Amino acid sequence: MSDAEAVGMSAERLARIRPVLASYVDDGRLAGVTTLLARRGQIIHEETVGYRVRETSAPMTPNTIFRIFSMTKPIICTALMLLFEEGRFRLYDPVSRYIPAFADLKVYAGEDENGLRLEPLAREVTIRDLLTHTSGLTYHWLEYGPVEALYRREKVASDKPLAEFVADLLKLPLAFQPGTRWRYSYAHDVVAYLVEVISGQTAAEFLQARLFGPLGMVDTGYFVPADKLDRFAAMYGSRNVISPEMTVTEWFGAAIMGANNLLAGPEDGIEASPHEIHRGGHGLISTAMDYYRFSQMLLDGGVANGQRIMSRKTIELMASNHLAPELLPYELAGLPSPGGGYGLGFRVLTDVAQTQLPGSVGSFSWGGAANTTFWIDPQEQLIGILMAQFQPSGHHPVADDFRQLVYAAIND
């Protein structure tokens, strides 16, 4: 690690991070946590606290492998934008140009004595709609209305190959007209399918060739090889978000009642063996260091290891707010998310005061269902990463605590 003081950070203040993280482990809220912080291209903080597997007292280590869930999304959106840079599509292209079934979608318009009332598309879904979660798609675990209930009844969350998943998803109506609302959704799984259709490779092949390989992300992929299972963290919490019939009320309700169950051991679940379920909204496993490599490439304007991975201007486009004022503040799982807009795969900070946390306008970030999170602050040349394995994310404010302590350590 580099000297924190040399890049304008207080080592004394960074030392406050460990006891705060340890408090979450000591009282049993989390099994373990790892954090990483870099400024001006230098890693200045790596911390591990607690256990990778609580039941065996296996310690958390810097190279522990985590299920990153929705932190898959920024990666798959970046992958699609690499194809954008090749002129393979335009953001305003209708998705039906590449996935014809999108032309025939119907939209939920209310209910009557016969059930759901549907209407035709006012306009087609575009690729930007998918990237910005304004397509009309939704998630099964949300509870906004009957379309989400239909997703649960049809078990759309079930593990299946990407083409089959998208085909089944498109048999169901959209929850709203494209472009009229922001709603967290399966849209980035469709983004992964677009990567496959446009590139002619599987999502896993494309990611390995264009991102993981060039960036040296040696521990990132869709499954954990057998010789790395002894580094894979167990997952705890109330219930796994990818359960096909789960709702957000059940997810948070059980956690509020104190549920802290072992949801998956290192050798349990789809991630523990080779498979062909390559999704875009979740599914990747990674380490704090690997995700740092991805984040530093974005902060460095698309350059890593002496190679041009992506254009700086494409990254600026992705990390800009694309939501119209009438769509803000957007809600995530029914909770307002003030102070932020949404770009092409990232939350974008637009008003620091509204977040009630320190930061900089223009920072971009996202997180995962099991308490993994990252942010990139171009103004401060700062990257923060936190990894734990507890669902639901946000039930414990460990990520907010980490962010407060990091910004309090800025010394210039």
C-alpha positions as a LaTeX table, in Angstrom:
\begin{tabular}{lrrr}
\hline
Residue & $x$ (\AA) & $y$ (\AA) & $z$ (\AA) \\
\hline
Met1 & 0.00 & 0.00 & 0.00 \\
Ser2 & 1.01 & 3.59 & $-0.58$ \\
Asp3 & 1.44 & 6.29 & 2.04 \\
Ala4 & $-1.94$ & 7.89 & 2.71 \\
Glu5 & $-0.39$ & 11.22 & 3.68 \\
Ala6 & 1.35 & 11.44 & 0.29 \\
Val7 & $-2.02$ & 11.58 & $-1.49$ \\
Gly8 & $-3.72$ & 13.96 & 0.92 \\
Met9 & $-5.32$ & 11.49 & 3.34 \\
Ser10 & $-4.86$ & 11.32 & 7.10 \\
Ala11 & $-3.53$ & 7.93 & 8.22 \\
Glu12 & $-4.67$ & 8.70 & 11.76 \\
Arg13 & $-8.22$ & 9.32 & 10.60 \\
Leu14 & $-8.26$ & 6.29 & 8.30 \\
Ala15 & $-7.44$ & 4.22 & 11.38 \\
Arg16 & $-10.94$ & 5.04 & 12.64 \\
Ile17 & $-12.41$ & 2.72 & 10.00 \\
Arg18 & $-11.37$ & $-0.59$ & 11.54 \\
Pro19 & $-13.08$ & $-0.23$ & 14.95 \\
Val20 & $-16.32$ & 0.86 & 13.29 \\
Leu21 & $-16.25$ & $-2.16$ & 10.96 \\
Ala22 & $-15.34$ & $-4.40$ & 13.89 \\
Ser23 & $-18.42$ & $-3.23$ & 15.80 \\
Tyr24 & $-20.63$ & $-4.83$ & 13.14 \\
Val25 & $-18.81$ & $-8.14$ & 13.58 \\
Asp26 & $-18.54$ & $-8.01$ & 17.35 \\
Asp27 & $-22.30$ & $-7.65$ & 17.85 \\
Gly28 & $-23.12$ & $-10.28$ & 15.21 \\
Arg29 & $-24.72$ & $-8.05$ & 12.60 \\
Leu30 & $-22.14$ & $-9.05$ & 9.97 \\
Ala31 & $-19.87$ & $-12.07$ & 9.74 \\
Gly32 & $-17.09$ & $-10.09$ & 8.11 \\
Val33 & $-16.25$ & $-7.04$ & 6.02 \\
Thr34 & $-13.45$ & $-5.99$ & 3.71 \\
Thr35 & $-12.77$ & $-2.45$ & 2.51 \\
Leu36 & $-10.42$ & $-0.86$ & $-0.01$ \\
Leu37 & $-9.68$ & 2.80 & $-0.64$ \\
Ala38 & $-7.56$ & 4.41 & $-3.35$ \\
Arg39 & $-6.70$ & 8.01 & $-4.10$ \\
Arg40 & $-4.85$ & 9.44 & $-7.10$ \\
Gly41 & $-4.23$ & 5.93 & $-8.38$ \\
Gln42 & $-2.68$ & 4.67 & $-5.14$ \\
Ile43 & $-4.23$ & 2.10 & $-2.80$ \\
Ile44 & $-3.96$ & 3.63 & 0.67 \\
His45 & $-6.27$ & 1.46 & 2.75 \\
Glu46 & $-7.17$ & $-2.24$ & 2.81 \\
Glu47 & $-8.98$ & $-3.63$ & 5.83 \\
Thr48 & $-10.46$ & $-7.02$ & 6.67 \\
Val49 & $-12.51$ & $-7.70$ & 9.77 \\
Gly50 & $-14.29$ & $-10.85$ & 10.93 \\
Tyr51 & $-14.97$ & $-14.07$ & 9.13 \\
Arg52 & $-15.31$ & $-15.35$ & 5.60 \\
Val53 & $-17.28$ & $-18.27$ & 7.11 \\
Arg54 & $-18.56$ & $-17.62$ & 10.61 \\
Glu55 & $-19.35$ & $-21.27$ & 11.37 \\
Thr56 & $-15.74$ & $-22.40$ & 10.88 \\
Ser57 & $-14.06$ & $-19.15$ & 12.00 \\
Ala58 & $-12.37$ & $-18.94$ & 8.58 \\
Pro59 & $-11.06$ & $-15.37$ & 8.51 \\
Met60 & $-11.94$ & $-12.66$ & 6.03 \\
Thr61 & $-8.89$ & $-11.93$ & 3.86 \\
Pro62 & $-8.04$ & $-9.32$ & 1.20 \\
Asn63 & $-8.54$ & $-11.91$ & $-1.56$ \\
Thr64 & $-11.90$ & $-13.22$ & $-0.31$ \\
Ile65 & $-14.34$ & $-13.81$ & $-3.17$ \\
Phe66 & $-17.84$ & $-12.32$ & $-2.91$ \\
Arg67 & $-21.18$ & $-12.61$ & $-4.68$ \\
Ile68 & $-21.49$ & $-9.05$ & $-5.97$ \\
Phe69 & $-25.09$ & $-9.31$ & $-7.21$ \\
Ser70 & $-26.06$ & $-5.93$ & $-8.75$ \\
Met71 & $-22.48$ & $-4.72$ & $-8.94$ \\
Thr72 & $-22.64$ & $-6.94$ & $-12.04$ \\
Lys73 & $-24.73$ & $-4.19$ & $-13.65$ \\
Pro74 & $-22.03$ & $-1.51$ & $-14.12$ \\
Ile75 & $-19.76$ & $-4.16$ & $-15.63$ \\
Ile76 & $-22.31$ & $-5.45$ & $-18.16$ \\
Cys77 & $-23.32$ & $-1.89$ & $-19.10$ \\
Thr78 & $-19.66$ & $-1.06$ & $-19.68$ \\
Ala79 & $-19.41$ & $-4.15$ & $-21.88$ \\
Leu80 & $-22.33$ & $-3.02$ & $-24.03$ \\
Met81 & $-20.82$ & 0.45 & $-24.35$ \\
Leu82 & $-17.63$ & $-1.08$ & $-25.72$ \\
Leu83 & $-19.81$ & $-2.22$ & $-28.63$ \\
Phe84 & $-21.29$ & 1.29 & $-28.81$ \\
Glu85 & $-17.75$ & 2.56 & $-29.35$ \\
Glu86 & $-17.46$ & 0.23 & $-32.35$ \\
Gly87 & $-20.54$ & 1.79 & $-33.95$ \\
Arg88 & $-22.55$ & $-1.41$ & $-33.54$ \\
Phe89 & $-25.67$ & 0.41 & $-32.24$ \\
Arg90 & $-27.00$ & 3.80 & $-31.21$ \\
Leu91 & $-28.50$ & 4.55 & $-27.80$ \\
Tyr92 & $-31.76$ & 5.63 & $-29.42$ \\
Asp93 & $-32.08$ & 2.44 & $-31.48$ \\
Pro94 & $-35.24$ & 0.45 & $-30.76$ \\
Val95 & $-34.29$ & $-2.76$ & $-28.99$ \\
Ser96 & $-36.51$ & $-4.63$ & $-31.47$ \\
Arg97 & $-33.83$ & $-4.08$ & $-34.12$ \\
Tyr98 & $-31.74$ & $-6.65$ & $-32.23$ \\
Ile99 & $-34.42$ & $-8.56$ & $-30.27$ \\
Pro100 & $-37.54$ & $-8.59$ & $-32.50$ \\
Ala101 & $-39.94$ & $-9.63$ & $-29.71$ \\
Phe102 & $-39.59$ & $-6.15$ & $-28.21$ \\
Ala103 & $-41.77$ & $-4.79$ & $-31.03$ \\
Asp104 & $-44.80$ & $-6.75$ & $-29.82$ \\
Leu105 & $-44.85$ & $-5.77$ & $-26.15$ \\
Lys106 & $-48.01$ & $-4.67$ & $-24.36$ \\
Val107 & $-48.16$ & $-2.27$ & $-21.42$ \\
Tyr108 & $-50.12$ & $-2.51$ & $-18.19$ \\
Ala109 & $-52.88$ & 0.13 & $-18.16$ \\
Gly110 & $-55.00$ & $-0.85$ & $-15.15$ \\
Glu111 & $-57.41$ & $-3.59$ & $-14.15$ \\
Asp112 & $-61.04$ & $-4.40$ & $-14.82$ \\
Glu113 & $-63.42$ & $-7.30$ & $-14.25$ \\
Asn114 & $-61.46$ & $-9.36$ & $-16.79$ \\
Gly115 & $-58.08$ & $-8.87$ & $-15.12$ \\
Leu116 & $-55.15$ & $-6.80$ & $-16.36$ \\
Arg117 & $-56.00$ & $-4.19$ & $-18.96$ \\
Leu118 & $-53.21$ & $-3.79$ & $-21.53$ \\
Glu119 & $-52.44$ & $-1.12$ & $-24.12$ \\
Pro120 & $-49.99$ & $-0.93$ & $-27.02$ \\
Leu121 & $-46.60$ & 0.73 & $-26.79$ \\
Ala122 & $-46.72$ & 4.52 & $-27.11$ \\
Arg123 & $-43.19$ & 4.20 & $-28.48$ \\
Glu124 & $-40.69$ & 1.37 & $-28.66$ \\
Val125 & $-38.19$ & 0.58 & $-25.93$ \\
Thr126 & $-34.74$ & 1.93 & $-26.80$ \\
Ile127 & $-31.33$ & 0.71 & $-25.74$ \\
Arg128 & $-30.95$ & 3.78 & $-23.53$ \\
Asp129 & $-34.21$ & 2.85 & $-21.80$ \\
Leu130 & $-32.64$ & $-0.49$ & $-20.86$ \\
Leu131 & $-29.41$ & 1.06 & $-19.62$ \\
Thr132 & $-31.25$ & 3.67 & $-17.51$ \\
His133 & $-34.02$ & 1.43 & $-16.06$ \\
Thr134 & $-36.75$ & 3.40 & $-17.83$ \\
Ser135 & $-37.88$ & 0.58 & $-20.16$ \\
Gly136 & $-41.05$ & $-0.50$ & $-18.36$ \\
Leu137 & $-39.52$ & $-3.75$ & $-17.15$ \\
Thr138 & $-39.52$ & $-4.41$ & $-13.40$ \\
Tyr139 & $-38.31$ & $-6.94$ & $-10.79$ \\
His140 & $-40.30$ & $-9.79$ & $-9.26$ \\
Trp141 & $-39.44$ & $-8.78$ & $-5.70$ \\
Leu142 & $-40.79$ & $-5.23$ & $-6.03$ \\
Glu143 & $-44.38$ & $-4.60$ & $-4.97$ \\
Tyr144 & $-45.64$ & $-1.71$ & $-7.06$ \\
Gly145 & $-48.56$ & $-3.61$ & $-8.57$ \\
Pro146 & $-49.92$ & $-6.55$ & $-10.52$ \\
Val147 & $-47.09$ & $-6.78$ & $-13.05$ \\
Glu148 & $-44.61$ & $-7.63$ & $-10.29$ \\
Ala149 & $-47.12$ & $-10.16$ & $-8.94$ \\
Leu150 & $-47.31$ & $-11.67$ & $-12.42$ \\
Tyr151 & $-43.51$ & $-11.92$ & $-12.50$ \\
Arg152 & $-43.65$ & $-13.87$ & $-9.23$ \\
Arg153 & $-46.44$ & $-16.13$ & $-10.42$ \\
Glu154 & $-44.55$ & $-16.92$ & $-13.62$ \\
Lys155 & $-41.28$ & $-17.39$ & $-11.67$ \\
Val156 & $-39.29$ & $-15.21$ & $-14.05$ \\
Ala157 & $-36.37$ & $-15.19$ & $-11.59$ \\
Ser158 & $-35.70$ & $-18.90$ & $-12.13$ \\
Asp159 & $-32.20$ & $-19.73$ & $-13.33$ \\
Lys160 & $-32.21$ & $-20.39$ & $-17.07$ \\
Pro161 & $-30.01$ & $-19.56$ & $-20.07$ \\
Leu162 & $-30.10$ & $-15.90$ & $-21.07$ \\
Ala163 & $-31.97$ & $-16.30$ & $-24.37$ \\
Glu164 & $-34.67$ & $-18.38$ & $-22.69$ \\
Phe165 & $-34.93$ & $-15.93$ & $-19.81$ \\
Val166 & $-35.41$ & $-12.94$ & $-22.13$ \\
Ala167 & $-37.96$ & $-14.81$ & $-24.24$ \\
Asp168 & $-40.01$ & $-15.66$ & $-21.14$ \\
Leu169 & $-39.70$ & $-12.11$ & $-19.79$ \\
Leu170 & $-41.06$ & $-10.63$ & $-23.01$ \\
Lys171 & $-44.21$ & $-12.76$ & $-22.79$ \\
Leu172 & $-45.27$ & $-10.51$ & $-19.90$ \\
Pro173 & $-46.48$ & $-6.89$ & $-20.12$ \\
Leu174 & $-44.40$ & $-3.85$ & $-19.29$ \\
Ala175 & $-45.30$ & $-2.14$ & $-16.01$ \\
Phe176 & $-45.40$ & 1.34 & $-17.62$ \\
Gln177 & $-44.81$ & 3.08 & $-20.93$ \\
Pro178 & $-41.10$ & 3.35 & $-21.86$ \\
Gly179 & $-39.40$ & 6.51 & $-20.69$ \\
Thr180 & $-42.16$ & 7.61 & $-18.31$ \\
Arg181 & $-40.73$ & 6.28 & $-15.02$ \\
Trp182 & $-37.56$ & 4.90 & $-13.43$ \\
Arg183 & $-37.90$ & 1.42 & $-12.00$ \\
Tyr184 & $-35.21$ & $-1.04$ & $-10.97$ \\
Ser185 & $-35.58$ & $-4.04$ & $-13.22$ \\
Tyr186 & $-34.34$ & $-6.97$ & $-15.25$ \\
Ala187 & $-33.32$ & $-4.50$ & $-17.97$ \\
His188 & $-29.61$ & $-5.16$ & $-17.46$ \\
Asp189 & $-30.17$ & $-8.87$ & $-17.99$ \\
Val190 & $-31.52$ & $-7.85$ & $-21.39$ \\
Val191 & $-28.38$ & $-5.71$ & $-21.78$ \\
Ala192 & $-26.34$ & $-8.89$ & $-21.31$ \\
Tyr193 & $-28.39$ & $-10.57$ & $-24.03$ \\
Leu194 & $-27.77$ & $-7.58$ & $-26.32$ \\
Val195 & $-24.04$ & $-8.06$ & $-25.73$ \\
Glu196 & $-24.44$ & $-11.65$ & $-26.89$ \\
Val197 & $-26.61$ & $-10.84$ & $-29.92$ \\
Ile198 & $-24.44$ & $-7.98$ & $-31.14$ \\
Ser199 & $-21.03$ & $-9.51$ & $-30.40$ \\
Gly200 & $-21.76$ & $-13.13$ & $-31.29$ \\
Gln201 & $-20.10$ & $-14.24$ & $-28.04$ \\
Thr202 & $-21.58$ & $-15.31$ & $-24.73$ \\
Ala203 & $-21.63$ & $-12.62$ & $-22.07$ \\
Ala204 & $-18.97$ & $-14.56$ & $-20.16$ \\
Glu205 & $-16.71$ & $-14.80$ & $-23.21$ \\
Phe206 & $-17.08$ & $-11.12$ & $-24.05$ \\
Leu207 & $-16.42$ & $-9.97$ & $-20.49$ \\
Gln208 & $-13.32$ & $-12.13$ & $-20.23$ \\
Ala209 & $-11.91$ & $-10.98$ & $-23.56$ \\
Arg210 & $-12.69$ & $-7.27$ & $-23.31$ \\
Leu211 & $-12.63$ & $-6.46$ & $-19.59$ \\
Phe212 & $-11.51$ & $-9.15$ & $-17.16$ \\
Gly213 & $-8.47$ & $-10.26$ & $-19.16$ \\
Pro214 & $-7.12$ & $-6.81$ & $-20.07$ \\
Leu215 & $-7.78$ & $-5.46$ & $-16.56$ \\
Gly216 & $-6.22$ & $-8.43$ & $-14.77$ \\
Met217 & $-9.48$ & $-9.27$ & $-12.98$ \\
Val218 & $-8.32$ & $-12.82$ & $-12.32$ \\
Asp219 & $-10.95$ & $-13.63$ & $-9.68$ \\
Thr220 & $-14.05$ & $-12.30$ & $-11.44$ \\
Gly221 & $-16.52$ & $-14.43$ & $-13.39$ \\
Tyr222 & $-19.79$ & $-16.31$ & $-13.14$ \\
Phe223 & $-18.55$ & $-19.15$ & $-10.94$ \\
Val224 & $-15.82$ & $-19.93$ & $-8.44$ \\
Pro225 & $-13.32$ & $-22.56$ & $-9.67$ \\
Ala226 & $-12.83$ & $-25.52$ & $-7.35$ \\
Asp227 & $-9.32$ & $-24.43$ & $-6.43$ \\
Lys228 & $-10.66$ & $-21.06$ & $-5.19$ \\
Leu229 & $-13.63$ & $-22.27$ & $-3.12$ \\
Asp230 & $-11.51$ & $-21.93$ & 0.01 \\
Arg231 & $-11.57$ & $-18.15$ & $-0.62$ \\
Phe232 & $-15.34$ & $-17.89$ & $-1.27$ \\
Ala233 & $-17.36$ & $-16.16$ & 1.46 \\
Ala234 & $-20.52$ & $-17.59$ & 2.98 \\
Met235 & $-23.66$ & $-15.46$ & 2.68 \\
Tyr236 & $-25.98$ & $-14.56$ & 5.53 \\
Gly237 & $-29.22$ & $-12.67$ & 6.09 \\
Ser238 & $-32.97$ & $-12.98$ & 5.79 \\
Arg239 & $-33.55$ & $-14.53$ & 2.36 \\
Asn240 & $-31.86$ & $-14.65$ & $-1.03$ \\
Val241 & $-33.16$ & $-11.88$ & $-3.29$ \\
Ile242 & $-33.11$ & $-14.15$ & $-6.35$ \\
Ser243 & $-35.72$ & $-16.49$ & $-4.82$ \\
Pro244 & $-38.46$ & $-16.43$ & $-7.52$ \\
Glu245 & $-41.37$ & $-15.69$ & $-5.16$ \\
Met246 & $-39.66$ & $-13.34$ & $-2.70$ \\
Thr247 & $-40.92$ & $-9.80$ & $-2.07$ \\
Val248 & $-39.07$ & $-6.80$ & $-0.68$ \\
Thr249 & $-41.44$ & $-6.79$ & 2.32 \\
Glu250 & $-40.39$ & $-10.32$ & 3.21 \\
Trp251 & $-36.74$ & $-9.48$ & 2.55 \\
Phe252 & $-36.56$ & $-6.51$ & 4.90 \\
Gly253 & $-39.26$ & $-7.73$ & 7.28 \\
Ala254 & $-37.32$ & $-10.85$ & 8.23 \\
Ala255 & $-34.15$ & $-8.81$ & 8.68 \\
Ile256 & $-35.96$ & $-6.37$ & 10.96 \\
Met257 & $-37.04$ & $-9.34$ & 13.05 \\
Gly258 & $-33.38$ & $-10.29$ & 13.39 \\
Ala259 & $-32.98$ & $-12.98$ & 10.72 \\
Asn260 & $-29.28$ & $-13.64$ & 10.20 \\
Asn261 & $-29.29$ & $-17.10$ & 8.69 \\
Leu262 & $-26.64$ & $-18.89$ & 6.68 \\
Leu263 & $-28.11$ & $-18.48$ & 3.17 \\
Ala264 & $-25.28$ & $-20.11$ & 1.22 \\
Gly265 & $-21.99$ & $-21.67$ & 2.21 \\
Pro266 & $-18.91$ & $-21.49$ & $-0.01$ \\
Glu267 & $-19.88$ & $-24.74$ & $-1.74$ \\
Asp268 & $-23.60$ & $-23.94$ & $-2.09$ \\
Gly269 & $-25.48$ & $-22.26$ & $-4.90$ \\
Ile270 & $-25.02$ & $-21.79$ & $-8.61$ \\
Glu271 & $-21.81$ & $-19.78$ & $-8.18$ \\
Ala272 & $-19.98$ & $-22.77$ & $-6.69$ \\
Ser273 & $-19.64$ & $-24.73$ & $-9.96$ \\
Pro274 & $-19.45$ & $-24.13$ & $-13.74$ \\
His275 & $-22.77$ & $-23.19$ & $-15.36$ \\
Glu276 & $-24.22$ & $-21.40$ & $-18.39$ \\
Ile277 & $-26.40$ & $-18.85$ & $-16.57$ \\
His278 & $-24.68$ & $-15.61$ & $-17.60$ \\
Arg279 & $-26.88$ & $-12.75$ & $-16.42$ \\
Gly280 & $-26.34$ & $-9.01$ & $-16.51$ \\
Gly281 & $-28.25$ & $-7.83$ & $-13.45$ \\
His282 & $-26.52$ & $-10.17$ & $-11.03$ \\
Gly283 & $-24.43$ & $-13.32$ & $-11.09$ \\
Leu284 & $-20.79$ & $-12.24$ & $-11.03$ \\
Ile285 & $-18.38$ & $-13.10$ & $-8.24$ \\
Ser286 & $-15.39$ & $-10.87$ & $-7.56$ \\
Thr287 & $-12.92$ & $-9.51$ & $-5.02$ \\
Ala288 & $-12.36$ & $-6.01$ & $-3.70$ \\
Met289 & $-9.09$ & $-5.84$ & $-5.64$ \\
Asp290 & $-10.65$ & $-6.94$ & $-8.92$ \\
Tyr291 & $-13.45$ & $-4.43$ & $-8.60$ \\
Tyr292 & $-10.85$ & $-1.79$ & $-7.82$ \\
Arg293 & $-9.11$ & $-2.60$ & $-11.11$ \\
Phe294 & $-12.38$ & $-2.04$ & $-12.98$ \\
Ser295 & $-13.09$ & 1.17 & $-11.05$ \\
Gln296 & $-9.59$ & 2.59 & $-11.54$ \\
Met297 & $-9.88$ & 2.06 & $-15.29$ \\
Leu298 & $-13.06$ & 4.15 & $-15.28$ \\
Leu299 & $-11.48$ & 6.85 & $-13.11$ \\
Asp300 & $-8.40$ & 6.92 & $-15.36$ \\
Gly301 & $-10.49$ & 7.71 & $-18.40$ \\
Gly302 & $-10.52$ & 4.20 & $-19.85$ \\
Val303 & $-6.81$ & 3.34 & $-19.64$ \\
Ala304 & $-5.38$ & 0.41 & $-17.67$ \\
Asn305 & $-2.07$ & $-1.44$ & $-17.79$ \\
Gly306 & $-0.93$ & 0.81 & $-20.63$ \\
Gln307 & $-3.92$ & $-0.15$ & $-22.79$ \\
Arg308 & $-6.85$ & 1.93 & $-23.98$ \\
Ile309 & $-9.90$ & $-0.08$ & $-22.85$ \\
Met310 & $-12.55$ & 2.59 & $-23.39$ \\
Ser311 & $-12.79$ & 6.24 & $-24.41$ \\
Arg312 & $-12.85$ & 8.89 & $-21.71$ \\
Lys313 & $-15.82$ & 10.50 & $-23.46$ \\
Thr314 & $-17.82$ & 7.28 & $-23.35$ \\
Ile315 & $-17.21$ & 7.03 & $-19.61$ \\
Glu316 & $-18.32$ & 10.65 & $-19.19$ \\
Leu317 & $-21.52$ & 9.81 & $-21.09$ \\
Met318 & $-22.15$ & 6.79 & $-18.87$ \\
Ala319 & $-21.47$ & 8.72 & $-15.66$ \\
Ser320 & $-23.85$ & 11.58 & $-16.55$ \\
Asn321 & $-27.42$ & 11.77 & $-15.29$ \\
His322 & $-29.80$ & 10.67 & $-18.07$ \\
Leu323 & $-33.07$ & 11.05 & $-16.14$ \\
Ala324 & $-35.43$ & 13.94 & $-16.84$ \\
Pro325 & $-36.36$ & 16.10 & $-13.81$ \\
Glu326 & $-39.86$ & 14.63 & $-13.65$ \\
Leu327 & $-38.37$ & 11.16 & $-13.01$ \\
Leu328 & $-36.44$ & 12.35 & $-9.94$ \\
Pro329 & $-35.96$ & 11.49 & $-7.19$ \\
Tyr330 & $-36.19$ & 7.88 & $-8.28$ \\
Glu331 & $-37.28$ & 5.17 & $-5.85$ \\
Leu332 & $-35.40$ & 1.97 & $-5.15$ \\
Ala333 & $-37.58$ & $-0.72$ & $-3.56$ \\
Gly334 & $-40.10$ & 1.95 & $-2.57$ \\
Leu335 & $-37.55$ & 4.20 & $-0.88$ \\
Pro336 & $-36.70$ & 7.63 & $-2.37$ \\
Ser337 & $-33.09$ & 8.11 & $-3.44$ \\
Pro338 & $-32.61$ & 11.89 & $-3.15$ \\
Gly339 & $-29.59$ & 13.70 & $-4.48$ \\
Gly340 & $-28.89$ & 11.29 & $-7.29$ \\
Gly341 & $-29.72$ & 10.74 & $-10.90$ \\
Tyr342 & $-28.98$ & 7.69 & $-13.00$ \\
Gly343 & $-26.63$ & 7.23 & $-15.91$ \\
Leu344 & $-25.87$ & 4.23 & $-18.09$ \\
Gly345 & $-25.41$ & 1.69 & $-15.32$ \\
Phe346 & $-24.50$ & 3.96 & $-12.40$ \\
Arg347 & $-26.12$ & 6.18 & $-9.82$ \\
Val348 & $-24.78$ & 9.71 & $-10.39$ \\
Leu349 & $-24.50$ & 12.16 & $-7.50$ \\
Thr350 & $-26.21$ & 15.45 & $-8.39$ \\
Asp351 & $-26.85$ & 17.10 & $-5.00$ \\
Val352 & $-24.56$ & 16.23 & $-2.08$ \\
Ala353 & $-26.70$ & 17.84 & 0.63 \\
Gln354 & $-29.76$ & 15.78 & $-0.28$ \\
Thr355 & $-27.88$ & 12.54 & 0.39 \\
Gln356 & $-26.93$ & 13.57 & 3.95 \\
Leu357 & $-23.49$ & 12.09 & 3.30 \\
Pro358 & $-20.20$ & 13.67 & 2.21 \\
Gly359 & $-19.23$ & 13.35 & $-1.42$ \\
Ser360 & $-18.81$ & 15.25 & $-4.68$ \\
Val361 & $-21.20$ & 16.10 & $-7.48$ \\
Gly362 & $-20.37$ & 13.83 & $-10.40$ \\
Ser363 & $-19.43$ & 10.81 & $-8.30$ \\
Phe364 & $-20.88$ & 7.57 & $-9.64$ \\
Ser365 & $-21.60$ & 4.34 & $-7.83$ \\
Trp366 & $-23.73$ & 1.26 & $-7.28$ \\
Gly367 & $-24.08$ & $-1.65$ & $-4.89$ \\
Gly368 & $-25.20$ & $-5.25$ & $-4.56$ \\
Ala369 & $-27.92$ & $-7.11$ & $-2.67$ \\
Ala370 & $-25.53$ & $-8.65$ & $-0.14$ \\
Asn371 & $-23.94$ & $-5.40$ & 1.11 \\
Thr372 & $-21.29$ & $-4.80$ & $-1.51$ \\
Thr373 & $-20.81$ & $-1.24$ & $-2.73$ \\
Phe374 & $-18.39$ & 1.00 & $-4.59$ \\
Trp375 & $-18.11$ & 4.64 & $-5.55$ \\
Ile376 & $-15.84$ & 6.62 & $-7.85$ \\
Asp377 & $-15.29$ & 10.32 & $-7.11$ \\
Pro378 & $-13.53$ & 12.00 & $-10.06$ \\
Gln379 & $-13.28$ & 15.36 & $-8.28$ \\
Glu380 & $-11.34$ & 13.88 & $-5.36$ \\
Gln381 & $-9.69$ & 11.14 & $-7.47$ \\
Leu382 & $-11.09$ & 8.68 & $-4.93$ \\
Ile383 & $-12.37$ & 5.09 & $-5.11$ \\
Gly384 & $-14.09$ & 3.37 & $-2.20$ \\
Ile385 & $-15.09$ & $-0.31$ & $-2.10$ \\
Leu386 & $-16.81$ & $-2.28$ & 0.66 \\
Met387 & $-17.63$ & $-5.98$ & 0.50 \\
Ala388 & $-19.73$ & $-8.03$ & 2.91 \\
Gln389 & $-22.22$ & $-10.89$ & 2.47 \\
Phe390 & $-25.47$ & $-10.03$ & 4.23 \\
Gln391 & $-28.91$ & $-9.66$ & 2.66 \\
Pro392 & $-30.72$ & $-7.30$ & 2.48 \\
Ser393 & $-28.30$ & $-4.58$ & 1.50 \\
Gly394 & $-28.95$ & $-1.35$ & 3.36 \\
His395 & $-30.41$ & $-3.00$ & 6.45 \\
His396 & $-27.15$ & $-2.23$ & 8.25 \\
Pro397 & $-25.63$ & 1.23 & 7.54 \\
Val398 & $-22.05$ & $-0.04$ & 7.29 \\
Ala399 & $-21.57$ & 1.44 & 3.80 \\
Asp400 & $-22.69$ & 4.88 & 4.99 \\
Asp401 & $-20.37$ & 4.65 & 7.99 \\
Phe402 & $-17.45$ & 3.74 & 5.72 \\
Arg403 & $-18.18$ & 6.65 & 3.39 \\
Gln404 & $-18.38$ & 9.15 & 6.27 \\
Leu405 & $-15.07$ & 7.98 & 7.68 \\
Val406 & $-13.32$ & 8.05 & 4.30 \\
Tyr407 & $-14.28$ & 11.64 & 3.50 \\
Ala408 & $-13.44$ & 12.72 & 7.04 \\
Ala409 & $-9.88$ & 11.54 & 6.35 \\
Ile410 & $-9.29$ & 13.87 & 3.40 \\
Asn411 & $-6.42$ & 16.05 & 4.51 \\
Asp412 & $-5.88$ & 18.58 & 1.71 \\
\hline
\end{tabular}
